[in-house]
Amino acid sequence: MYFIYLGGKDNYPEEFFNIFHALRGDRVYVEPFLGFGAVAKCMSNPRILSDVNKSLVELIRALRDDIDLPIEVTKDEYLRLAKTSPSAVKGWVGFVFSSQSRFFNGFFPPKSSVVENYLLRYQREMKALLGAELLSTSYKKLEIPNNSLVYCDPPYVGTVEYKQTPKFDFFNFWHEWVPDQASKNLVLVSEFFAPMGFYAIWRMMKKSLKGLRYDNLFVHESQYEQVCGILRNVGIQPCADPLFCTQR
């Protein structure tokens, strides 16, 4: 048993992860929205991994390096940490001891035995990020080498954004940043829906707070044929209706 990072991809099928391996080639792997790094943990170096939540990045470093983190926290300590500067402890408490595992979404502590299990599991898993470059900056400021494989798992439209993080600029991301990056890199984006100009290459049905929805991997229209060709060459068939979840 372990806590589920909101929007995480740990429980996704093997075919989802195979897409990234098929498209990787000799490219640097880049994630501007790291979260708990379900995909990043399956990729090899060189990797550039970033998240705008500095406490989350510090937490990942602490878990990777086996730094002690608290097993029990009082409500007063929880409320105090919510107001402190970013740190690994703040990240740990803010996610693990919060309702629905949302960052400081209200004090909801698991049993200490459960928290200890969380800690041991994630300490093992984060060893997979050894040697990766870990940063904390916004996607707009992240320096990405040309010809990288860039995977974006940004906040989804219509979902609750994390507290203590900047409001996400959906228009800039989809209409400006991704098309610009797609002119220099191979870019994949996870979302329920995408604007015109994007094609889904893979999808699966997923439970959400608003019921069953398709979660998709989108690519910019300028890269669709290239990506589909690479996938078919290794026996992966892109989804049959690439525009089904495109907003018209």
C-alpha positions in Angstrom: 0.0 0.0 0.0 1.3 3.5 -0.8 -0.2 6.9 -1.3 -1.3 7.9 -4.8 0.2 11.1 -6.2 -2.6 13.0 -7.8 -2.3 12.5 -11.6 0.5 10.0 -11.3 1.0 7.3 -13.9 2.5 4.5 -11.7 -0.4 2.1 -12.4 -0.5 2.7 -16.1 -0.1 -0.4 -18.4 3.2 -1.4 -19.9 2.2 -0.3 -23.4 2.1 3.3 -22.1 5.7 3.2 -21.0 6.8 1.3 -24.1 5.9 4.3 -26.2 8.6 6.4 -24.4 11.2 3.8 -24.9 10.3 3.5 -28.6 10.6 7.2 -29.2 13.7 7.8 -27.0 16.5 6.9 -29.4 19.6 8.9 -28.4 17.6 11.8 -27.2 17.9 13.5 -23.8 14.8 12.7 -21.8 13.1 15.8 -20.3 10.1 16.2 -17.9 9.0 19.7 -17.0 6.2 18.5 -14.8 7.9 15.7 -12.8 5.4 14.9 -10.1 6.5 11.6 -8.6 8.2 10.6 -11.8 6.4 7.4 -12.8 7.8 7.7 -16.4 11.1 9.3 -15.5 11.9 6.3 -13.2 11.6 4.0 -16.2 14.0 6.0 -18.4 17.8 6.0 -18.4 20.2 9.0 -18.2 20.7 11.6 -19.5 17.5 13.0 -17.9 16.5 16.5 -17.1 13.6 16.5 -14.6 11.9 19.5 -13.1 8.8 20.5 -11.1 7.7 24.0 -10.1 6.9 22.7 -6.6 10.3 23.0 -4.9 9.2 21.1 -1.9 8.4 18.1 -4.1 11.8 18.2 -5.8 13.5 18.4 -2.4 11.4 15.5 -1.2 12.4 13.4 -4.2 16.1 14.1 -3.5 15.6 13.1 0.2 13.9 9.9 -0.7 16.5 9.0 -3.3 19.3 9.6 -0.7 17.6 7.9 2.2 17.3 11.0 4.3 15.0 10.5 7.4 11.5 11.9 7.2 8.8 11.9 9.9 6.5 9.0 10.5 4.1 10.9 12.7 3.1 14.5 12.6 0.6 16.5 14.8 -2.0 18.9 13.3 -0.1 21.9 14.8 3.1 20.7 13.1 1.2 20.2 9.8 -0.2 23.7 9.9 3.2 25.2 10.8 5.0 23.4 8.0 2.4 24.7 5.5 3.7 28.2 6.1 7.4 27.5 6.0 9.9 27.7 3.1 10.2 24.8 0.7 11.9 21.7 2.1 11.8 17.9 1.8 9.9 17.6 5.1 7.4 20.1 3.9 6.9 18.1 0.7 6.6 14.8 2.6 4.1 16.2 5.2 2.2 18.2 2.6 1.4 15.2 0.4 1.4 12.1 2.8 -0.5 13.7 5.7 -3.1 15.5 3.5 -6.6 14.6 2.4 -6.6 12.8 -1.0 -2.8 13.2 -1.1 -3.3 16.8 -2.3 -0.6 19.2 -1.2 -1.7 20.7 2.1 -5.3 19.9 1.3 -6.3 19.4 5.0 -4.8 17.3 7.8 -5.6 13.6 7.3 -2.8 11.5 8.8 -2.5 7.8 7.9 -1.4 5.3 10.6 2.3 5.5 11.4 2.8 1.9 10.1 1.3 2.9 6.8 3.5 6.0 6.6 6.6 3.9 7.3 5.6 1.6 4.4 5.2 4.7 2.2 8.7 5.8 3.1 10.4 2.5 2.5 8.7 2.0 -0.8 9.5 5.4 -2.2 13.1 5.3 -0.9 13.5 2.2 -3.0 11.7 3.6 -6.1 13.5 6.9 -6.1 16.9 5.1 -6.5 15.9 4.9 -10.2 16.5 8.7 -10.4 20.2 8.5 -9.5 22.2 10.5 -11.9 19.3 12.5 -13.3 19.4 16.3 -13.2 16.8 17.4 -10.7 15.6 21.0 -11.0 12.8 23.2 -9.7 11.6 25.8 -12.2 8.6 26.5 -14.4 8.2 24.8 -17.8 8.7 28.3 -19.4 12.1 28.7 -17.8 13.5 25.2 -18.2 16.4 25.0 -20.6 15.8 22.1 -22.9 18.5 20.8 -25.3 17.4 20.5 -28.9 16.3 17.1 -30.2 15.2 16.0 -26.7 12.2 13.7 -25.9 10.0 16.0 -23.8 7.1 14.5 -21.8 4.6 16.9 -20.3 2.1 15.8 -17.7 0.8 19.2 -16.8 -2.3 20.1 -14.7 -5.4 18.9 -16.5 -8.0 21.4 -17.6 -10.9 21.5 -15.1 -9.1 19.7 -12.3 -8.1 21.2 -8.9 -4.6 22.7 -9.0 -2.2 22.2 -6.2 -2.0 24.8 -3.4 1.2 27.0 -3.1 2.0 26.6 -6.8 1.5 29.3 -9.5 -1.8 29.3 -11.5 -1.2 27.3 -14.7 -1.4 29.2 -18.0 -3.2 26.7 -20.2 -3.4 29.0 -23.3 0.3 29.7 -23.2 1.2 26.0 -22.7 -0.9 24.6 -25.6 -0.9 27.4 -28.1 2.6 28.8 -27.7 5.0 26.7 -25.7 4.3 23.2 -27.0 4.2 24.3 -30.7 7.5 26.1 -30.2 9.1 23.1 -28.4 7.8 20.7 -31.1 9.8 22.7 -33.7 13.0 21.6 -31.8 12.1 18.5 -29.9 9.8 15.5 -29.8 7.0 16.4 -27.4 4.3 14.2 -25.8 1.5 15.6 -23.6 -0.9 13.8 -21.3 -4.4 15.2 -21.0 -8.1 14.3 -21.2 -8.6 16.8 -24.1 -6.4 18.9 -26.4 -7.1 21.9 -28.6 -7.1 21.7 -32.4 -3.7 21.0 -33.8 -3.0 18.0 -31.6 -3.4 14.3 -32.3 -3.7 11.4 -29.8 -1.4 8.5 -30.3 -2.5 6.5 -27.3 -5.4 6.5 -24.9 -7.0 4.5 -22.0 -10.2 4.8 -20.0 -9.5 6.2 -16.6 -11.6 7.1 -13.5 -11.7 10.7 -12.6 -13.6 12.9 -10.1 -16.0 13.6 -13.0 -16.5 9.9 -14.0 -14.8 7.8 -16.7 -12.7 9.7 -19.1 -10.1 8.9 -21.8 -6.6 9.8 -20.8 -4.5 10.5 -23.9 -1.0 11.0 -25.1 -1.1 13.9 -27.6 1.5 15.1 -30.1 1.5 18.3 -32.1 0.2 17.8 -35.6 3.6 18.6 -37.1 5.0 15.5 -35.5 2.1 13.0 -35.8 3.3 11.1 -38.9 6.8 10.9 -37.6 5.8 9.5 -34.3 3.3 7.1 -35.8 6.0 5.8 -38.1 8.4 5.2 -35.3 5.8 3.4 -33.2 4.6 1.1 -36.1 8.2 0.1 -36.8 8.4 -1.4 -33.3 5.0 -3.0 -33.4 3.0 -0.4 -31.5 -0.2 0.7 -33.1 -1.3 4.3 -32.5 -4.9 4.8 -31.5 -7.4 4.5 -34.3 -9.2 7.8 -33.8 -6.5 10.4 -33.1 -9.0 13.3 -33.1 -11.6 11.8 -30.8 -10.5 13.8 -27.8 -9.5 17.0 -29.7 -11.7 20.0 -29.0 -13.1 21.3 -32.2 
